[in-house]
């Protein structure tokens, strides 16, 4: 498995496993451990979480499984996020969904995540969403304290646009190492608005959530989805790929921004599709053929 360097002493597996739906899979902790081990065997060592996933339950489910074989902790990278407060039964103080990037909340969230994962450190902490009420000085204070205490190794953001990224970075004495963004052949927003350009400008490898567009490409009946399916099927045959999942992942993997797609499935075959995509040699014209299908027209 290819490794992507984010810092001098930090690399991620090129394909990342996402645990957003972990609670929905209804796996026992033994089954979750087997899934973790399966990923490691395939070269996937980076696992993506957030404090709110599964209504604040997924981190602990992962941690309980990892506790069955704690020596695996040194073989993986844990990414998690904070900054969103959901209305939930276990959070009665939350009257409405809102963002909280205060110093106090970030530190408390990390302490809870460490407890959930049953670990002493988090490899990368991300601010989950841009907060219009953010005080960047408080975020910087929290990040600096957590780094100094050894509780978080590195920091990044998720879903940040250019101005938001640059604003927060300007308050920090160390670089943000990634921006986790939505990007797929179906969703081009972060390609078109310069967010991916910023990652390349800053030499920051982005993580890509929803690389299969949440399944829209497979099931939706809108014109865009139909166009894409037809083109993906054609390119699949040209590349001798097994399925169009592989083509969708390859479309991201071949991009020079060093995109790291997040596979949010608990099914081994779906994970293997992303891994097989690493072997596909998509050329420039095939890449643009898929782009044209998504846009509905050729490039100018």
Secondary structure, DSSP 8 states (H G I E B T S, - for coil): --EEEEETTEEEESSEEE-TTGGGGT--HHHHHHHHHHHHHTT--EEE--TTHHHHTHHHHHHHHHGGGGGGGGG-EEEEEE-EE--BTTBTT-SS-EE---HHHHHHHHHHHHHHHT-S-EEEEEE-S--TT--HHHHHHHHHHHHHTTSEEEEEEES--HHHHHHHHTT-SS----EEEE--SS--HHHHTSHHHHHHHTT---EEE-TTGGGHHHH--SHHHHHHHHHHHHHHHHHT-SSHHHHHHHHHHTSTT--EEEE--S-HHHHHHHHHHTT----HHHHHHHHHHHHTS---
